[in-house]
Amino acid sequence: MRKSLLLFSLVFTAFIISCQDENKDNPFDNPDLKEPVDTFNTDTLDPRSFAGIHYKIFRPTCANSGCHDGTFEPDFRTIESSYNTLVYQPVIKNDPGNSFEYRVLPGSPNGSVLMNRLTVDIDGQSGIMPLSIDPGSDWPTMENTYEGYIRDWINNGAQDQFGNPPVQGNREPQMLGVVAFADGNNTPLLRGAGNGPIEVPSSTQSLEIWIAFEDDEQATNQLGYNKIKFSSDINDFNSSPEESLSINGSSITAAGYFGDPVAYWHRITIDPSVYTNGIGTFAYFRATVQDNSNDPTEIPNEGSFQYIKEYFAFLVIP
């Protein structure tokens, strides 16, 4: 009996407390409650600092949809991604004379392809950046002023948002292009639209895949490791065995990812039917190479953009 009364008292007390809690005022119903206000004053940003340049130029003008919004580098979405994809980063689209090594070379606006892209049509067909401008950007009226800010920032050493000078490290090897040839033919196979997968005719018995790399300190034909994996799944290579990439005795020259001629040293010859299952099926591949300063570098890797993963692939067609 006493146990029953004790249990009843505990339940009744919990009920009363819960009712009292339900009757309490919700602090978020207060009509005087306002959203927090960002008190950071952007007017105090030095327009020649990287923070000022990102806030005034890169973010509103360059990070628009389909441009430098993470679709390709430089990535101007955040201040960190902007800096890390500009300073001492390799040039992908160069001028006909290959005059530039870096997107931003600290202390040298004229040696930075960024300044060149803002003022010159680099190859007569790429246009002057920015190619498209969001309605919120004041670039059309401030172009000369903003170009001056960027030039001054580079001249002053291209410091980061905290005022730290950049540090140049040894980059991992980079990919320049992938081409393939069928059954000893000297004409590269075509790709799907927008640098899509290589289109391999279903009758192909011997597929020769060539991959072009570059490294900032080591000759491409001196890279180590040199392995490749194939998979029918664009993201799952866990059970794929590694195969060897051969380094040819001499390079071939063919179009790279951006259409420029590049030197290809690494190759592998395969029977495409081993990795596919008939017309309409894909085979994806990832290459791994290593320079003298870094761990083995897988290209593409788990964090690569989808379009790069699709570039490293072939599709069987009729």
Buried (B, 14 or more C-beta within 10 A) or exposed (E): EEEEEEEEEEEEEEEEEEEEEEEEEEEEEEEEEEEEEEEEEEEEBEBBBBBBBBBBBBBBBBBBEEBBEBEBBBBBBBBEBBBBBBBBBBBBBBBEEEEBBBBBBBEEBEBBBBBBBBBBEBBEEBEEBBEEBBEEBBBEEBBEEBBEBBBBBBEBEBBBBEEEEBEEEEBBBBBBBBBBBBEEEEEBBEBBEEBBBBBBBBEBEEBBBBBBBBBBEBEBBEBEBBBBBBBEEBEEBEEBEBEEBEBEEEBBEBEBBBEBEBBBBBBBEBEBBEBBEEEEBBBBBBBBBBBEEBEBBBBBEEEBEEEBBBBBBBBBBE
